[in-house]
Amino acid sequence: MTPELVTAIGRLGLADAPVLSAVTAVLSNLVSNVPAVLVLRPFVGQTGDPQHAWLIVAMASTLAGNLTVLGSVANLIVVQLARADGVTIGFWEYFRVGAPLTLLTILLGLWWL
């Protein structure tokens, strides 16, 4: 991680729960869950309530897997199995369902936490 990237991430306001969950969800879809959590690790400890921040990161990185077909290996397996049975699920077709589902579940998770 470059110093510029660290500075940019630090300015995002990750102490704010909705911002932290959004950044986690986007990052989880860009680089996968584990690398996203590793990138966020130094910033979570600097929030006012690290325990709460870790719960948000866990929730958002898990639920973010529903956003796109590429968001989770399980999604890819289901799409492949469906294709074997003659059902084609495209990226955008999946996204039309995955995006609202992910947004709704993350909002519910934020409310719950």
Legacy VTK file of the C-alpha trace (Angstrom):
# vtk DataFile Version 3.0
C-alpha trace
ASCII
DATASET POLYDATA
POINTS 113 float
0.000 0.000 0.000
1.444 3.340 -1.021
1.616 6.327 1.357
-0.736 8.213 -0.968
-3.336 5.451 -0.738
-3.058 5.373 3.057
-3.583 9.141 3.176
-6.569 8.951 0.815
-8.227 6.166 2.813
-7.553 8.035 6.056
-9.483 11.046 4.735
-12.622 9.053 3.959
-14.071 9.415 7.459
-14.052 5.728 8.350
-15.177 6.477 11.918
-18.627 7.088 10.423
-20.442 3.706 10.279
-22.175 4.219 6.895
-18.911 5.385 5.305
-16.987 2.445 6.773
-19.583 -0.037 5.539
-19.689 1.498 2.045
-15.894 1.558 1.714
-15.723 -2.025 2.985
-18.383 -3.208 0.527
-16.783 -1.511 -2.471
-13.283 -2.620 -1.531
-14.495 -6.189 -0.920
-15.805 -6.322 -4.487
-12.670 -4.797 -5.953
-10.022 -6.896 -4.207
-12.042 -9.589 -2.346
-12.958 -9.768 1.328
-9.692 -10.790 2.963
-7.479 -8.223 1.214
-10.122 -5.541 1.879
-10.091 -6.287 5.597
-6.289 -6.256 5.618
-6.247 -2.869 3.899
-8.749 -1.471 6.404
-7.039 -2.960 9.469
-4.810 0.035 10.297
-7.765 2.414 10.099
-10.250 0.410 12.180
-8.056 0.685 15.267
-8.068 4.476 14.948
-11.842 4.804 15.171
-13.513 5.853 18.417
-14.916 2.352 18.978
-12.723 -0.285 17.307
-14.923 -3.192 18.436
-17.981 -1.648 16.775
-15.926 -0.795 13.684
-14.746 -4.419 13.385
-18.351 -5.610 13.577
-19.239 -3.219 10.746
-16.298 -4.417 8.639
-17.252 -8.065 9.253
-20.890 -7.428 8.373
-20.232 -5.298 5.282
-17.457 -7.473 3.858
-19.653 -10.555 4.206
-22.825 -9.049 2.753
-20.880 -7.309 -0.025
-20.373 -10.705 -1.620
-23.959 -10.498 -2.877
-23.327 -7.342 -4.932
-21.967 -8.955 -8.093
-21.394 -12.407 -9.543
-17.688 -11.869 -8.898
-18.282 -10.836 -5.270
-18.162 -14.397 -3.973
-16.863 -17.740 -5.126
-20.243 -19.197 -4.130
-21.918 -16.889 -6.663
-19.609 -18.156 -9.405
-20.353 -21.769 -8.480
-24.112 -21.194 -8.623
-23.858 -19.401 -11.985
-21.754 -22.271 -13.377
-24.182 -24.906 -12.069
-27.132 -22.968 -13.489
-25.390 -22.739 -16.870
-24.910 -26.526 -16.840
-28.707 -26.792 -16.497
-29.292 -24.378 -19.362
-29.906 -21.241 -17.273
-27.693 -18.270 -18.085
-27.217 -15.601 -15.428
-25.267 -12.636 -16.765
-23.290 -10.053 -14.805
-25.863 -7.251 -15.201
-28.812 -9.557 -14.671
-27.276 -10.643 -11.367
-26.341 -7.053 -10.466
-29.955 -5.863 -10.886
-30.883 -8.165 -8.009
-27.586 -8.155 -6.110
-27.194 -4.375 -5.813
-30.518 -3.637 -4.091
-30.204 -6.783 -1.977
-26.716 -5.792 -0.826
-27.759 -2.218 -0.105
-30.816 -3.343 1.849
-28.973 -5.953 3.910
-26.087 -3.606 4.730
-28.544 -0.893 5.793
-30.345 -3.453 7.949
-26.997 -4.527 9.399
-26.079 -0.922 10.223
-29.419 -0.445 11.920
-28.969 -3.669 13.885
-25.433 -2.848 14.995
LINES 1 114
113 0 1 2 3 4 5 6 7 8 9 10 11 12 13 14 15 16 17 18 19 20 21 22 23 24 25 26 27 28 29 30 31 32 33 34 35 36 37 38 39 40 41 42 43 44 45 46 47 48 49 50 51 52 53 54 55 56 57 58 59 60 61 62 63 64 65 66 67 68 69 70 71 72 73 74 75 76 77 78 79 80 81 82 83 84 85 86 87 88 89 90 91 92 93 94 95 96 97 98 99 100 101 102 103 104 105 106 107 108 109 110 111 112
